[in-house]
């Protein structure tokens, strides 16, 4: 905040000429303004593609399959 006031002489002179109560209010507003987080710009990238599947589905649960069925997957 001190850097901002030092860089903006008009503002610092304006605050210096105010009553103490009014100057505190102005410094509070300036503090809120300087502490605000910048807006995050969203990416222009397209949405990710959905993964390709083989189209086949298992008819049995793996835990119910015999060893021969597991080897033939």
PyMOL Python script that loads the backbone (N, CA, C, O; Angstrom):
from pymol import cmd

cmd.read_pdbstr("""\
ATOM      1  N   UNK A   1       0.832  -1.165   0.000  1.00  0.00           N
ATOM      2  CA  UNK A   1       0.000   0.000   0.000  1.00  0.00           C
ATOM      3  C   UNK A   1       0.890   1.247   0.000  1.00  0.00           C
ATOM      4  O   UNK A   1       0.588   2.225  -0.684  1.00  0.00           O
ATOM      5  N   UNK A   2       1.971   1.216   0.754  1.00  0.00           N
ATOM      6  CA  UNK A   2       2.876   2.365   0.803  1.00  0.00           C
ATOM      7  C   UNK A   2       3.488   2.599  -0.574  1.00  0.00           C
ATOM      8  O   UNK A   2       3.646   3.742  -1.004  1.00  0.00           O
ATOM      9  N   UNK A   3       3.834   1.511  -1.264  1.00  0.00           N
ATOM     10  CA  UNK A   3       4.383   1.639  -2.613  1.00  0.00           C
ATOM     11  C   UNK A   3       3.355   2.291  -3.532  1.00  0.00           C
ATOM     12  O   UNK A   3       3.698   3.163  -4.330  1.00  0.00           O
ATOM     13  N   UNK A   4       2.102   1.872  -3.422  1.00  0.00           N
ATOM     14  CA  UNK A   4       1.037   2.426  -4.255  1.00  0.00           C
ATOM     15  C   UNK A   4       0.853   3.918  -3.979  1.00  0.00           C
ATOM     16  O   UNK A   4       0.734   4.715  -4.910  1.00  0.00           O
ATOM     17  N   UNK A   5       0.830   4.290  -2.708  1.00  0.00           N
ATOM     18  CA  UNK A   5       0.687   5.713  -2.373  1.00  0.00           C
ATOM     19  C   UNK A   5       1.898   6.519  -2.846  1.00  0.00           C
ATOM     20  O   UNK A   5       1.756   7.661  -3.284  1.00  0.00           O
ATOM     21  N   UNK A   6       3.094   5.918  -2.758  1.00  0.00           N
ATOM     22  CA  UNK A   6       4.297   6.605  -3.232  1.00  0.00           C
ATOM     23  C   UNK A   6       4.308   6.760  -4.738  1.00  0.00           C
ATOM     24  O   UNK A   6       4.851   7.734  -5.258  1.00  0.00           O
ATOM     25  N   UNK A   7       3.715   5.814  -5.440  1.00  0.00           N
ATOM     26  CA  UNK A   7       3.665   5.865  -6.903  1.00  0.00           C
ATOM     27  C   UNK A   7       2.562   6.788  -7.408  1.00  0.00           C
ATOM     28  O   UNK A   7       2.620   7.265  -8.542  1.00  0.00           O
ATOM     29  N   UNK A   8       1.570   7.039  -6.581  1.00  0.00           N
ATOM     30  CA  UNK A   8       0.441   7.897  -6.971  1.00  0.00           C
ATOM     31  C   UNK A   8       0.404   9.122  -6.063  1.00  0.00           C
ATOM     32  O   UNK A   8      -0.309   9.160  -5.061  1.00  0.00           O
ATOM     33  N   UNK A   9       1.190  10.112  -6.446  1.00  0.00           N
ATOM     34  CA  UNK A   9       1.323  11.316  -5.610  1.00  0.00           C
ATOM     35  C   UNK A   9      -0.004  12.050  -5.453  1.00  0.00           C
ATOM     36  O   UNK A   9      -0.276  12.609  -4.391  1.00  0.00           O
ATOM     37  N   UNK A  10      -0.828  12.056  -6.485  1.00  0.00           N
ATOM     38  CA  UNK A  10      -2.120  12.749  -6.388  1.00  0.00           C
ATOM     39  C   UNK A  10      -2.972  12.122  -5.283  1.00  0.00           C
ATOM     40  O   UNK A  10      -3.585  12.831  -4.484  1.00  0.00           O
ATOM     41  N   UNK A  11      -3.004  10.808  -5.246  1.00  0.00           N
ATOM     42  CA  UNK A  11      -3.791  10.108  -4.237  1.00  0.00           C
ATOM     43  C   UNK A  11      -3.218  10.340  -2.837  1.00  0.00           C
ATOM     44  O   UNK A  11      -3.959  10.574  -1.883  1.00  0.00           O
ATOM     45  N   UNK A  12      -1.881  10.270  -2.729  1.00  0.00           N
ATOM     46  CA  UNK A  12      -1.282  10.470  -1.403  1.00  0.00           C
ATOM     47  C   UNK A  12      -1.516  11.894  -0.888  1.00  0.00           C
ATOM     48  O   UNK A  12      -1.720  12.086   0.310  1.00  0.00           O
ATOM     49  N   UNK A  13      -1.488  12.886  -1.771  1.00  0.00           N
ATOM     50  CA  UNK A  13      -1.772  14.262  -1.358  1.00  0.00           C
ATOM     51  C   UNK A  13      -3.239  14.431  -0.986  1.00  0.00           C
ATOM     52  O   UNK A  13      -3.573  15.175  -0.064  1.00  0.00           O
ATOM     53  N   UNK A  14      -4.101  13.742  -1.703  1.00  0.00           N
ATOM     54  CA  UNK A  14      -5.537  13.790  -1.399  1.00  0.00           C
ATOM     55  C   UNK A  14      -5.802  13.212  -0.011  1.00  0.00           C
ATOM     56  O   UNK A  14      -6.555  13.789   0.774  1.00  0.00           O
ATOM     57  N   UNK A  15      -5.173  12.054   0.292  1.00  0.00           N
ATOM     58  CA  UNK A  15      -5.356  11.408   1.597  1.00  0.00           C
ATOM     59  C   UNK A  15      -4.743  12.272   2.702  1.00  0.00           C
ATOM     60  O   UNK A  15      -5.299  12.370   3.795  1.00  0.00           O
ATOM     61  N   UNK A  16      -3.619  12.885   2.422  1.00  0.00           N
ATOM     62  CA  UNK A  16      -2.960  13.729   3.426  1.00  0.00           C
ATOM     63  C   UNK A  16      -3.809  14.948   3.787  1.00  0.00           C
ATOM     64  O   UNK A  16      -3.726  15.448   4.909  1.00  0.00           O
ATOM     65  N   UNK A  17      -4.616  15.425   2.858  1.00  0.00           N
ATOM     66  CA  UNK A  17      -5.448  16.590   3.123  1.00  0.00           C
ATOM     67  C   UNK A  17      -6.774  16.268   3.790  1.00  0.00           C
ATOM     68  O   UNK A  17      -7.538  17.176   4.118  1.00  0.00           O
ATOM     69  N   UNK A  18      -7.058  14.995   3.995  1.00  0.00           N
ATOM     70  CA  UNK A  18      -8.332  14.598   4.609  1.00  0.00           C
ATOM     71  C   UNK A  18      -8.254  14.616   6.126  1.00  0.00           C
ATOM     72  O   UNK A  18      -7.170  14.644   6.708  1.00  0.00           O
ATOM     73  N   UNK A  19      -9.427  14.598   6.759  1.00  0.00           N
ATOM     74  CA  UNK A  19      -9.470  14.440   8.214  1.00  0.00           C
ATOM     75  C   UNK A  19      -8.999  13.026   8.540  1.00  0.00           C
ATOM     76  O   UNK A  19      -9.091  12.144   7.687  1.00  0.00           O
ATOM     77  N   UNK A  20      -8.496  12.787   9.752  1.00  0.00           N
ATOM     78  CA  UNK A  20      -7.992  11.444  10.090  1.00  0.00           C
ATOM     79  C   UNK A  20      -9.034  10.330   9.874  1.00  0.00           C
ATOM     80  O   UNK A  20      -8.707   9.255   9.371  1.00  0.00           O
ATOM     81  N   UNK A  21     -10.273  10.598  10.255  1.00  0.00           N
ATOM     82  CA  UNK A  21     -11.317   9.584  10.086  1.00  0.00           C
ATOM     83  C   UNK A  21     -11.564   9.282   8.603  1.00  0.00           C
ATOM     84  O   UNK A  21     -11.673   8.122   8.207  1.00  0.00           O
ATOM     85  N   UNK A  22     -11.649  10.326   7.805  1.00  0.00           N
ATOM     86  CA  UNK A  22     -11.891  10.162   6.362  1.00  0.00           C
ATOM     87  C   UNK A  22     -10.685   9.490   5.688  1.00  0.00           C
ATOM     88  O   UNK A  22     -10.856   8.675   4.781  1.00  0.00           O
ATOM     89  N   UNK A  23      -9.472   9.831   6.131  1.00  0.00           N
ATOM     90  CA  UNK A  23      -8.261   9.231   5.566  1.00  0.00           C
ATOM     91  C   UNK A  23      -8.214   7.731   5.863  1.00  0.00           C
ATOM     92  O   UNK A  23      -7.829   6.937   5.004  1.00  0.00           O
ATOM     93  N   UNK A  24      -8.608   7.344   7.087  1.00  0.00           N
ATOM     94  CA  UNK A  24      -8.643   5.915   7.414  1.00  0.00           C
ATOM     95  C   UNK A  24      -9.645   5.171   6.545  1.00  0.00           C
ATOM     96  O   UNK A  24      -9.378   4.046   6.123  1.00  0.00           O
ATOM     97  N   UNK A  25     -10.779   5.774   6.273  1.00  0.00           N
ATOM     98  CA  UNK A  25     -11.773   5.145   5.411  1.00  0.00           C
ATOM     99  C   UNK A  25     -11.228   4.975   3.993  1.00  0.00           C
ATOM    100  O   UNK A  25     -11.415   3.933   3.366  1.00  0.00           O
ATOM    101  N   UNK A  26     -10.563   5.994   3.506  1.00  0.00           N
ATOM    102  CA  UNK A  26     -10.002   5.944   2.145  1.00  0.00           C
ATOM    103  C   UNK A  26      -8.888   4.898   2.060  1.00  0.00           C
ATOM    104  O   UNK A  26      -8.799   4.170   1.071  1.00  0.00           O
ATOM    105  N   UNK A  27      -8.047   4.820   3.076  1.00  0.00           N
ATOM    106  CA  UNK A  27      -6.972   3.816   3.101  1.00  0.00           C
ATOM    107  C   UNK A  27      -7.565   2.408   3.186  1.00  0.00           C
ATOM    108  O   UNK A  27      -7.026   1.473   2.594  1.00  0.00           O
ATOM    109  N   UNK A  28      -8.661   2.255   3.914  1.00  0.00           N
ATOM    110  CA  UNK A  28      -9.344   0.960   3.973  1.00  0.00           C
ATOM    111  C   UNK A  28      -9.866   0.533   2.612  1.00  0.00           C
ATOM    112  O   UNK A  28      -9.730  -0.628   2.226  1.00  0.00           O
ATOM    113  N   UNK A  29     -10.464   1.473   1.883  1.00  0.00           N
ATOM    114  CA  UNK A  29     -10.948   1.172   0.530  1.00  0.00           C
ATOM    115  C   UNK A  29      -9.791   0.802  -0.387  1.00  0.00           C
ATOM    116  O   UNK A  29      -9.888  -0.132  -1.184  1.00  0.00           O
ATOM    117  N   UNK A  30      -8.700   1.543  -0.266  1.00  0.00           N
ATOM    118  CA  UNK A  30      -7.522   1.267  -1.088  1.00  0.00           C
ATOM    119  C   UNK A  30      -6.949  -0.112  -0.754  1.00  0.00           C
ATOM    120  O   UNK A  30      -6.527  -0.846  -1.648  1.00  0.00           O
ATOM    121  N   UNK A  31      -6.938  -0.454   0.508  1.00  0.00           N
ATOM    122  CA  UNK A  31      -6.439  -1.763   0.928  1.00  0.00           C
ATOM    123  C   UNK A  31      -7.281  -2.887   0.340  1.00  0.00           C
ATOM    124  O   UNK A  31      -6.739  -3.889  -0.128  1.00  0.00           O
ATOM    125  N   UNK A  32      -8.602  -2.729   0.360  1.00  0.00           N
ATOM    126  CA  UNK A  32      -9.487  -3.740  -0.233  1.00  0.00           C
ATOM    127  C   UNK A  32      -9.248  -3.868  -1.731  1.00  0.00           C
ATOM    128  O   UNK A  32      -9.223  -4.970  -2.279  1.00  0.00           O
ATOM    129  N   UNK A  33      -9.074  -2.737  -2.376  1.00  0.00           N
ATOM    130  CA  UNK A  33      -8.858  -2.737  -3.827  1.00  0.00           C
ATOM    131  C   UNK A  33      -7.541  -3.435  -4.184  1.00  0.00           C
ATOM    132  O   UNK A  33      -7.484  -4.201  -5.146  1.00  0.00           O
ATOM    133  N   UNK A  34      -6.489  -3.170  -3.413  1.00  0.00           N
ATOM    134  CA  UNK A  34      -5.187  -3.756  -3.708  1.00  0.00           C
ATOM    135  C   UNK A  34      -5.120  -5.232  -3.326  1.00  0.00           C
ATOM    136  O   UNK A  34      -4.338  -5.984  -3.908  1.00  0.00           O
ATOM    137  N   UNK A  35      -5.925  -5.654  -2.361  1.00  0.00           N
ATOM    138  CA  UNK A  35      -5.897  -7.045  -1.908  1.00  0.00           C
ATOM    139  C   UNK A  35      -6.777  -7.950  -2.760  1.00  0.00           C
ATOM    140  O   UNK A  35      -6.713  -9.171  -2.618  1.00  0.00           O
ATOM    141  N   UNK A  36      -7.586  -7.390  -3.631  1.00  0.00           N
ATOM    142  CA  UNK A  36      -8.479  -8.199  -4.462  1.00  0.00           C
ATOM    143  C   UNK A  36      -7.658  -9.087  -5.393  1.00  0.00           C
ATOM    144  O   UNK A  36      -6.691  -8.637  -6.007  1.00  0.00           O
ATOM    145  N   UNK A  37      -8.056 -10.343  -5.488  1.00  0.00           N
ATOM    146  CA  UNK A  37      -7.354 -11.273  -6.361  1.00  0.00           C
ATOM    147  C   UNK A  37      -7.743 -11.013  -7.811  1.00  0.00           C
ATOM    148  O   UNK A  37      -8.902 -10.726  -8.112  1.00  0.00           O
ATOM    149  N   UNK A  38      -6.775 -11.115  -8.693  1.00  0.00           N
ATOM    150  CA  UNK A  38      -7.113 -10.908 -10.107  1.00  0.00           C
ATOM    151  C   UNK A  38      -7.989 -12.050 -10.620  1.00  0.00           C
ATOM    152  O   UNK A  38      -7.896 -13.180 -10.141  1.00  0.00           O
ATOM    153  N   UNK A  39      -8.831 -11.743 -11.591  1.00  0.00           N
ATOM    154  CA  UNK A  39      -9.700 -12.764 -12.167  1.00  0.00           C
ATOM    155  C   UNK A  39      -8.865 -13.746 -12.975  1.00  0.00           C
ATOM    156  O   UNK A  39      -7.965 -13.354 -13.718  1.00  0.00           O
ATOM    157  N   UNK A  40      -9.174 -15.015 -12.819  1.00  0.00           N
ATOM    158  CA  UNK A  40      -8.439 -16.054 -13.530  1.00  0.00           C
ATOM    159  C   UNK A  40      -9.070 -16.240 -14.905  1.00  0.00           C
ATOM    160  O   UNK A  40     -10.277 -16.448 -15.030  1.00  0.00           O
ATOM    161  N   UNK A  41      -8.242 -16.164 -15.916  1.00  0.00           N
ATOM    162  CA  UNK A  41      -8.724 -16.335 -17.275  1.00  0.00           C
ATOM    163  C   UNK A  41      -8.797 -17.824 -17.580  1.00  0.00           C
ATOM    164  O   UNK A  41      -7.808 -18.545 -17.447  1.00  0.00           O
ATOM    165  N   UNK A  42      -9.979 -18.279 -17.991  1.00  0.00           N
ATOM    166  CA  UNK A  42     -10.150 -19.682 -18.327  1.00  0.00           C
ATOM    167  C   UNK A  42      -9.451 -19.997 -19.637  1.00  0.00           C
ATOM    168  O   UNK A  42      -9.316 -19.136 -20.507  1.00  0.00           O
ATOM    169  N   UNK A  43      -9.014 -21.224 -19.766  1.00  0.00           N
ATOM    170  CA  UNK A  43      -8.318 -21.667 -20.959  1.00  0.00           C
ATOM    171  C   UNK A  43      -9.266 -21.719 -22.151  1.00  0.00           C
ATOM    172  O   UNK A  43     -10.456 -21.995 -22.000  1.00  0.00           O
ATOM    173  N   UNK A  44      -8.735 -21.458 -23.312  1.00  0.00           N
ATOM    174  CA  UNK A  44      -9.513 -21.558 -24.541  1.00  0.00           C
ATOM    175  C   UNK A  44      -9.373 -22.940 -25.167  1.00  0.00           C
ATOM    176  O   UNK A  44      -9.853 -23.176 -26.276  1.00  0.00           O
ATOM    177  N   UNK A  45      -8.717 -23.849 -24.459  1.00  0.00           N
ATOM    178  CA  UNK A  45      -8.520 -25.201 -24.977  1.00  0.00           C
ATOM    179  C   UNK A  45      -9.849 -25.949 -25.025  1.00  0.00           C
ATOM    180  O   UNK A  45     -10.719 -25.723 -24.185  1.00  0.00           O
ATOM    181  N   UNK A  46     -10.007 -26.836 -26.001  1.00  0.00           N
ATOM    182  CA  UNK A  46     -11.249 -27.606 -26.076  1.00  0.00           C
ATOM    183  C   UNK A  46     -11.334 -28.619 -24.950  1.00  0.00           C
ATOM    184  O   UNK A  46     -10.339 -28.932 -24.297  1.00  0.00           O
ATOM    185  N   UNK A  47     -12.537 -29.124 -24.733  1.00  0.00           N
ATOM    186  CA  UNK A  47     -12.737 -30.144 -23.707  1.00  0.00           C
ATOM    187  C   UNK A  47     -11.961 -31.405 -24.086  1.00  0.00           C
ATOM    188  O   UNK A  47     -11.786 -31.679 -25.274  1.00  0.00           O
ATOM    189  N   UNK A  48     -11.490 -32.182 -23.099  1.00  0.00           N
ATOM    190  CA  UNK A  48     -10.767 -33.411 -23.416  1.00  0.00           C
ATOM    191  C   UNK A  48     -11.689 -34.430 -24.086  1.00  0.00           C
ATOM    192  O   UNK A  48     -12.895 -34.466 -23.838  1.00  0.00           O
ATOM    193  N   UNK A  49     -11.091 -35.250 -24.936  1.00  0.00           N
ATOM    194  CA  UNK A  49     -11.882 -36.262 -25.633  1.00  0.00           C
ATOM    195  C   UNK A  49     -12.220 -37.399 -24.679  1.00  0.00           C
ATOM    196  O   UNK A  49     -11.538 -37.603 -23.675  1.00  0.00           O
ATOM    197  N   UNK A  50     -13.273 -38.132 -25.000  1.00  0.00           N
ATOM    198  CA  UNK A  50     -13.613 -39.289 -24.169  1.00  0.00           C
ATOM    199  C   UNK A  50     -12.787 -40.476 -24.654  1.00  0.00           C
ATOM    200  O   UNK A  50     -12.564 -40.621 -25.856  1.00  0.00           O
ATOM    201  N   UNK A  51     -12.334 -41.316 -23.744  1.00  0.00           N
ATOM    202  CA  UNK A  51     -11.468 -42.433 -24.134  1.00  0.00           C
ATOM    203  C   UNK A  51     -12.214 -43.439 -25.019  1.00  0.00           C
ATOM    204  O   UNK A  51     -13.419 -43.650 -24.879  1.00  0.00           O
ATOM    205  N   UNK A  52     -11.466 -44.038 -25.919  1.00  0.00           N
ATOM    206  CA  UNK A  52     -12.029 -45.050 -26.810  1.00  0.00           C
ATOM    207  C   UNK A  52     -12.052 -46.375 -26.072  1.00  0.00           C
ATOM    208  O   UNK A  52     -11.083 -46.749 -25.412  1.00  0.00           O
ATOM    209  N   UNK A  53     -13.166 -47.081 -26.191  1.00  0.00           N
ATOM    210  CA  UNK A  53     -13.277 -48.401 -25.564  1.00  0.00           C
ATOM    211  C   UNK A  53     -13.355 -49.452 -26.649  1.00  0.00           C
ATOM    212  O   UNK A  53     -13.691 -49.151 -27.794  1.00  0.00           O
ATOM    213  N   UNK A  54     -13.051 -50.668 -26.294  1.00  0.00           N
ATOM    214  CA  UNK A  54     -13.058 -51.757 -27.265  1.00  0.00           C
ATOM    215  C   UNK A  54     -14.465 -52.183 -27.630  1.00  0.00           C
ATOM    216  O   UNK A  54     -14.655 -52.842 -28.652  1.00  0.00           O
ATOM    217  N   UNK A  55     -15.421 -51.842 -26.859  1.00  0.00           N
ATOM    218  CA  UNK A  55     -16.796 -52.199 -27.144  1.00  0.00           C
ATOM    219  C   UNK A  55     -17.204 -53.532 -26.544  1.00  0.00           C
ATOM    220  O   UNK A  55     -18.395 -53.829 -26.443  1.00  0.00           O
ATOM    221  N   UNK A  56     -16.245 -54.326 -26.151  1.00  0.00           N
ATOM    222  CA  UNK A  56     -16.599 -55.610 -25.542  1.00  0.00           C
ATOM    223  C   UNK A  56     -16.721 -55.434 -24.037  1.00  0.00           C
ATOM    224  O   UNK A  56     -16.003 -54.643 -23.427  1.00  0.00           O
ATOM    225  N   UNK A  57     -17.616 -56.166 -23.470  1.00  0.00           N
ATOM    226  CA  UNK A  57     -17.759 -56.111 -22.027  1.00  0.00           C
ATOM    227  C   UNK A  57     -17.707 -57.536 -21.487  1.00  0.00           C
ATOM    228  O   UNK A  57     -18.126 -58.475 -22.164  1.00  0.00           O
ATOM    229  N   UNK A  58     -17.211 -57.692 -20.308  1.00  0.00           N
ATOM    230  CA  UNK A  58     -17.136 -59.005 -19.687  1.00  0.00           C
ATOM    231  C   UNK A  58     -18.519 -59.429 -19.230  1.00  0.00           C
ATOM    232  O   UNK A  58     -19.279 -58.641 -18.668  1.00  0.00           O
ATOM    233  N   UNK A  59     -18.823 -60.681 -19.482  1.00  0.00           N
ATOM    234  CA  UNK A  59     -20.131 -61.184 -19.075  1.00  0.00           C
ATOM    235  C   UNK A  59     -20.093 -61.725 -17.654  1.00  0.00           C
ATOM    236  O   UNK A  59     -21.128 -61.880 -17.006  1.00  0.00           O
ATOM    237  N   UNK A  60     -18.886 -62.011 -17.178  1.00  0.00           N
ATOM    238  CA  UNK A  60     -18.711 -62.521 -15.826  1.00  0.00           C
ATOM    239  C   UNK A  60     -17.774 -61.611 -15.059  1.00  0.00           C
ATOM    240  O   UNK A  60     -16.956 -60.896 -15.638  1.00  0.00           O
ATOM    241  N   UNK A  61     -17.909 -61.654 -13.772  1.00  0.00           N
ATOM    242  CA  UNK A  61     -16.984 -60.939 -12.913  1.00  0.00           C
ATOM    243  C   UNK A  61     -15.646 -61.683 -12.942  1.00  0.00           C
ATOM    244  O   UNK A  61     -15.639 -62.912 -13.012  1.00  0.00           O
ATOM    245  N   UNK A  62     -14.535 -60.987 -12.892  1.00  0.00           N
ATOM    246  CA  UNK A  62     -13.222 -61.624 -12.933  1.00  0.00           C
ATOM    247  C   UNK A  62     -13.033 -62.639 -11.809  1.00  0.00           C
ATOM    248  O   UNK A  62     -12.368 -63.658 -11.998  1.00  0.00           O
ATOM    249  N   UNK A  63     -13.607 -62.370 -10.657  1.00  0.00           N
ATOM    250  CA  UNK A  63     -13.444 -63.303  -9.529  1.00  0.00           C
ATOM    251  C   UNK A  63     -14.217 -64.601  -9.740  1.00  0.00           C
ATOM    252  O   UNK A  63     -13.932 -65.594  -9.070  1.00  0.00           O
ATOM    253  N   UNK A  64     -15.186 -64.617 -10.654  1.00  0.00           N
ATOM    254  CA  UNK A  64     -15.974 -65.822 -10.922  1.00  0.00           C
ATOM    255  C   UNK A  64     -15.432 -66.633 -12.085  1.00  0.00           C
ATOM    256  O   UNK A  64     -15.939 -67.726 -12.341  1.00  0.00           O
ATOM    257  N   UNK A  65     -14.421 -66.147 -12.805  1.00  0.00           N
ATOM    258  CA  UNK A  65     -13.896 -66.829 -13.979  1.00  0.00           C
ATOM    259  C   UNK A  65     -12.872 -67.902 -13.594  1.00  0.00           C
ATOM    260  O   UNK A  65     -12.158 -67.786 -12.598  1.00  0.00           O
ATOM    261  N   UNK A  66     -12.829 -68.945 -14.423  1.00  0.00           N
ATOM    262  CA  UNK A  66     -11.835 -69.989 -14.230  1.00  0.00           C
ATOM    263  C   UNK A  66     -10.513 -69.501 -14.806  1.00  0.00           C
ATOM    264  O   UNK A  66     -10.472 -68.481 -15.494  1.00  0.00           O
ATOM    265  N   UNK A  67      -9.445 -70.217 -14.533  1.00  0.00           N
ATOM    266  CA  UNK A  67      -8.124 -69.839 -15.036  1.00  0.00           C
ATOM    267  C   UNK A  67      -8.104 -69.881 -16.564  1.00  0.00           C
ATOM    268  O   UNK A  67      -7.457 -69.046 -17.197  1.00  0.00           O
ATOM    269  N   UNK A  68      -8.787 -70.819 -17.146  1.00  0.00           N
ATOM    270  CA  UNK A  68      -8.819 -70.944 -18.615  1.00  0.00           C
ATOM    271  C   UNK A  68      -9.532 -69.740 -19.225  1.00  0.00           C
ATOM    272  O   UNK A  68      -9.101 -69.236 -20.262  1.00  0.00           O
ATOM    273  N   UNK A  69     -10.608 -69.272 -18.604  1.00  0.00           N
ATOM    274  CA  UNK A  69     -11.325 -68.108 -19.107  1.00  0.00           C
ATOM    275  C   UNK A  69     -10.458 -66.838 -18.965  1.00  0.00           C
ATOM    276  O   UNK A  69     -10.486 -65.956 -19.823  1.00  0.00           O
ATOM    277  N   UNK A  70      -9.708 -66.771 -17.889  1.00  0.00           N
ATOM    278  CA  UNK A  70      -8.843 -65.601 -17.696  1.00  0.00           C
ATOM    279  C   UNK A  70      -7.732 -65.553 -18.735  1.00  0.00           C
ATOM    280  O   UNK A  70      -7.389 -64.475 -19.219  1.00  0.00           O
ATOM    281  N   UNK A  71      -7.164 -66.707 -19.085  1.00  0.00           N
ATOM    282  CA  UNK A  71      -6.089 -66.736 -20.063  1.00  0.00           C
ATOM    283  C   UNK A  71      -6.596 -66.411 -21.463  1.00  0.00           C
ATOM    284  O   UNK A  71      -5.822 -65.941 -22.297  1.00  0.00           O
ATOM    285  N   UNK A  72      -7.857 -66.646 -21.737  1.00  0.00           N
ATOM    286  CA  UNK A  72      -8.417 -66.412 -23.068  1.00  0.00           C
ATOM    287  C   UNK A  72      -8.991 -65.004 -23.231  1.00  0.00           C
ATOM    288  O   UNK A  72      -9.614 -64.716 -24.252  1.00  0.00           O
ATOM    289  N   UNK A  73      -8.797 -64.137 -22.264  1.00  0.00           N
ATOM    290  CA  UNK A  73      -9.294 -62.767 -22.413  1.00  0.00           C
ATOM    291  C   UNK A  73      -8.482 -62.104 -23.452  1.00  0.00           C
ATOM    292  O   UNK A  73      -8.710 -60.934 -23.760  1.00  0.00           O
TER     293      UNK A  73
END
""", "prot")
cmd.dss("prot")
cmd.show_as("cartoon", "prot")
cmd.util.cbc("prot")
cmd.orient("prot")
